[in-house]
């Protein structure tokens, strides 16, 4: 088994504001910010014709998707009691809103894992397994989402049975057919 990693550190500018309304009596309940970092672990049983697991240069469009979702965005959970306030601020162009199922570092790691799996499947990497995604808030805190046991992604078995990027809150990916399909306005 061959493995490779790709890291986009906090210096890349994935600056987000978020609040975890579930963190009662904690500073995380308040709106605060991070420069997020991401680390991906890929694997495959055999290398491609160039001797690679993934083409690091070919991940450029994945980086663009990360930037679209995490560069100067405000992340709010879909069940946040102040969601309507954040939607109003988005409509007034005070912030760029991204509504997710949850905004903890662990939940972000899972969301980015799902987004990356979708991206891999649609960019010619069907024999590559995404082993894990690590999201870091800063140098001291990170969370990891690891591929569920017993799932062979390289054989086309999906990790989740119904992850539909077009119908649920969460990270959105642009397509050639609809380059701005992920606009938050379509979610409001």
N, C-alpha and C positions, 0 to 999 in steps of 0.2 A: 504494500500500500504506500503510495506517495502522498505527501502532504505539502501544502504551501500556505503561506499566510499573506494577508494584505492588511496594512494598517493605515488608517486616516486619522492622524492625531488631532488633538484639540487645536493645534496651531493652524489647521486647515480652515477654520472659520465657521464651523457648524454651531453658531451661537443661537441658543434658544432661551426663551423665558417659559416658565411653567409653574404650575402650582398643583400640589397633590392634595386635593380637598379631603381626602380620606385620612390624612396624617394630622388628626386632631391634636390640638395643644402642642404643636411642633412647628418650627420655623418653615418646614417644607409645605405647610398649609398655605403659606403666603407666596405671592408671585415672586419668583427669584430666577436667576439665570445661570447657565453653564455654557462652556464651550465644549461640546461633546466630542468624543473620540470613538472610533470604531475599529475593531479588529475582527477579521474574517479568517476562518480556518477551512481550507478546501482539501479534498482528497479524491483520489481515483486509483483504480487498480493498475492502469497502464497510462503512460504518458502520451501526449499527442505527437504528431510528426516532428515538432520542433523540440521535443523533450520536456514539455511543460505540463503542469497540472492545469493552470489557467494562464492566459496571456495578460500580464499585469497592465500593459498598455491598453488592452481591450476592455479593462474595467473602467475606463474613463467615463462611459455613459452611466455606469452604476454610481460613480462619484457625483455625477450631475444629478441623479435622482436623489441622492442623499442631500445634496445642497438644496434642491427644490423643496424638500421636506423639512430641512433643519437649519437653513441659513436665514437667520433673523426671523424666525417664526415663534409663535406662541403656541405651546402645546397644552391642550385642555382635554380632560376626560369627558366622554360623552354624557356621563351622569353628574357632572359638576353642577351644583345648584346655581352657580353664577354663569352658566353657559350662555344664556340669552344676553347677558351683559357683554361677554366677550364677542359674541356674534355682532352686536351693535357696534362695538369698537372696530371690528373688522370692516363692517359696512362703511364706517366713517373713515376708513383707511388709516386708523391709528395703529393697527397691528395686522400682521399676516397670521391668520388663525389656522391651526391644524387640529382637528378634533380626532381623538384617538379613544380606543376602548379603555386605556389606562395610561398614566404618565410616570409610573415609577420606573426606575432604571431597569428593573427586571422586565417590566412590560414593554419598554422601548426595545430591549434586546430581542424579545420575541417578535415584535412588529418588524424590526429591521431584518430578522431572520426570514420571515415570510416574504417580505419585499424582495430580498436577495434571491431566495429560491425561485420566485416568480421571474425575476430578471435573468437568472441563469438558464431557466427552462426556455426562455424566449430569445436567448442570445447564443444558442449553439453549444451550450455546456451541459447537455443531457447526461453525459457519463460522469460528470463531476458531482461529488457529494459535498454539500455544505455541512461541515461538522459542527460549527458553532459560530456565534456572533457574540462579541463582547462589546458592550457600550460603557464608556467611562464618562463620569461627570467631571472628574478632575483626576489628578495623580493618585489620590488616596481611595477613591470609590469607583467601583465598576460592578457590572452584573453580566452574567454569561447565560445565553440560551444555547443549549446543546441539542443536536438532532435527537429526537426520541429513539429509544432502543428498538431494534427489530424492523426498522424501516430502511429499505434499500432504494435510495433515491435514484441511483444510477440505473435501475431497472424500470424507472417510471412510476414507482409507487409513491403517491403523494404523501407528504408528512401530515397535512390536514386534508380532510375530505371535502371541505367546501370553503376554501379561502378565496372569496371573490372580491378582488380589489375594487370593483365597480359598485358594489352594493352595500358595503359596510364601512363604518368609520374606520379610519386608519390611514396608513401611508398610501399615497397614490402614486402610480407610475404613469408617465407619459408614454403614448404609443405613436407610431408613425401616422396612424389614421386619425388620432385625436391628440395632438401635441399638448394641448392645454386641458385635457379631459379631467385633470386632477384639481382644477380650480375649486377652492373652498366654496365659491358661490354656488356650485352645483350640489353642495351638501347642506346648504342652509334652507 
